[in-house]
Amino acid sequence: MRHFRLTRPLPLSATLFLLPLAVPVSASAETTDTSSLTSITVTADRLGTTAEGYRPGASDTVTGRSTDFLDQARTVDAITPQLLSDIGADSLTDAMAYIPGVTQANTMGGTEAGFVKRGFGSNSDGSILRDGIRQPRNTFPLFTTERVEVLKGPGSFRYGIQEPGGVINLVSKKPQYTWQRHISGNTSSFGGGRASVDVTGPLGETGAAFRFIVGQQDETYWRNFGNDRQTVIAPSLTWERDDTRLWFAYEYRDYDLVLDRGTAFVDGEPIDVPRHRRLDEDWSGVEGHDQSFTARWEQDLTPDWTSRLTYGWNRRQYDDGQPRVLSVDEDGTATRRADANHGFDRRVIYTAAELLGDVTLAGTRHEMTLGMDHERRRDYLADRYRGATDTISVDSPRYGDLDIEGATYQTRRSHRLDEINSTAAYVDDNIHLGERWIVGLGGRYQATEQYGGQGRPFEVNSDTDDTVFLPHANLLYRLDPQTSVYASYSESFVPNSPDSDSGRTFDPEEGRGWELGLKRRLLDDRLEASLAWFDITKENVVVADKGVSRAIGKSGSQGVELALQGQLTERLALLANYAYTDAEILDDGEGSAEGNALPNVARHTASLRLAQTLPVDPDYGRWRIGGGVRYVGEREGDDANSFTLDDYTVADAFIAWDNGWLGDNTHLQLDVKNLFDTTYYPSSGGDTRVVVGEPMEVALRAGVTF
């Protein structure tokens, strides 16, 4: 149902849609007596903003306000709720596999999500957000996630300190004012599975609604030993009355995860061992817990102005241990060292105050945002240990000979602190010049303080202040009600953290990005198509080779992205995309890497996914089948380009059945991931830390809604 209101001028697309309503159905253009018609003014929300199937709908990731697809002068890719369900996504890594121009980065042995976006990014870049708030380094199960949105290109205007490749925003499931109870679970061919309970509904006539989600994972790791376990508890509360909206959300997560650095490459080739064979020990893992709290208060001050206060507090505390593979000889002997870190404490505290206006000044509509925010990021490690070394045969490993007992305490490398405090003021104005032109102008003035050091006794290795002004601008033109073209410019800023081992400090990174794009709606607005060209440069880039950081002078990324997403018909959903990304080191001030490709960046990525609702008699339930294929091209394994990860193609398939066996709906789904059991290597952290892709997995999912 569309809701009409009398607050804003009607957009051009809606005006054209409603024109026939002004003429009686039985009248023709030649016979209508226009003098008898009463002139009326109707205003409406822009059509086509609601997500449907694979079609994403509107997004607030670009500016913080809900913006229609055709009015976004940037690329925003989205994984909708239906798409998450069809993929059978259990983690953010699963969801991101179908985003163009994105490849996996170093994942800290599978314990942290890391992605390269348009050539830039890592597991430590702070680009993963939840409801617009930065999250500490972590993995991200999707028990509480409604959908995922990816803003491509520099996002520092809105999100402060960021890499220029883009940000990933997980949108949380919110409380609903209608009762819904959902119980679900799945079992995997790897062993074990997941289960969750999701209950939401109103709290009487108070104007409040709640949601309570509990999720549990206990799965056997697919390689030759290990088990992943985690528990999520997430209550949330919404209250709305008149012009006031409040939202509070808390999430607690306890986990014990496998830390698996993967396999090794020797002389540019993967070692010839079965892909399930690990080179570490069964004690290699990460154990800890996370907490997060988010609060948001929106108040309509006038019909044109709304205030918004946002607060976010996130904390991750954990210990890790691993037999770190240092080298692998040509004869198949791996040298390992027992390493452990105890007392990691990563925190992000964020506060923002904003005024959002939609006003008419001198006959021109302005969508304005005035804001201030403050963010504190604290990354602390209490104790670091380095144990004994041993050797192990990769062909016939004998496990159990290496442990962390008796490890040496690293006095100079413990008690490590890296803290960044940033305060910023920003303004953004989208100026609507008639019905076709939108000019976006804005800027962010940011002051940053960085303090850090390590050792017992503590030695300060960074104590700096920086200020920066980050402008952004865009121009968008509506060619017709279904088509827009745009150009945008934006900048990014990242204070570089000291090297965790040597304590060496680096100057801040500065990025600049240009984007030209074309967007169009097709098939009665069911399908969204986009084409974008981008050019990004970043100066003073810090790269890591086998855990050692160093600065290079300048790197750049250019490319083209094409995407089609939505509904071909009411029954047939489509996601199709392709990205060409050329990312390389433009200037290496301290080395000989100039001209080398950036690691983990695929020049070509593509994916295709289709899902069909079968034309079956509703008495037999709703049947849905589909699948997808995704291609990732060759990638360099390190910035020295000393070895290459081969390209790969992975296919997935599913069949789902919704019926009325229990409650309002019973959902059964069979997923087959990596349908052809392809061996592939999605990312690398160096030649002794190459991630091995999961083999074929069959999972059965079931859920009941009532």
Secondary structure, DSSP 8 states (H G I E B T S, - for coil): ---B-SSS---HHHHHHHGGGGS-TT--TTT--GGGS------B--TT-S-BTTB---B-TTTSS-B-GGG-SS-EEEE-HHHHHHHT--BHHHHHTTSTTEEE---TTTTS--EEETTB--TTS--EEETTEE--S---B-TTEEEEEEEES--HHHHSS--TTEEEEEEE----SS-EEEEEEEEETTSEEEEEEEEEEE-TTSSEEEEEEEEEEEEE-SSSS-EEEEEEEEEEEEEEETTEEEEEEEEEEEEEEE----B-EETTEE-SS-TT--SS-TT-EEEEEEEEEEEEEEEE-SSSEEEEEEEEEEEEEEEEEEEEEEEE-TTSEEEEEEEEEEEEEEEEEEEEEEEEEEEEETTEEEEEEEEEEEEEEEEEEEEEEEEEEEEEESSS--TTS--STT-EE-TTTSSEEEEEEEEEEEEEEEEEETTTEEEEEEEEEEEEEEEEEETTTTEEEEEEEEEEEEEEEEEEEEEETTEEEEEEEEEEEE-----TTT------EEEEEEEEEEEEEETTTTEEEEEEEEEEEEEEEEEEETTEEEEEEEEEEEEEEEEEEEESSSSEEEEEEEEEEEEEEEE-TTSS-TT-B-TT--SEEEEEEEEEE----GGG-EEEEEEEEEEE--EESSTT--SEE--EEEEEEEEEEEESSSSSEEEEEEEEESTT-------BSSTT-B------EEEEEEEEE-
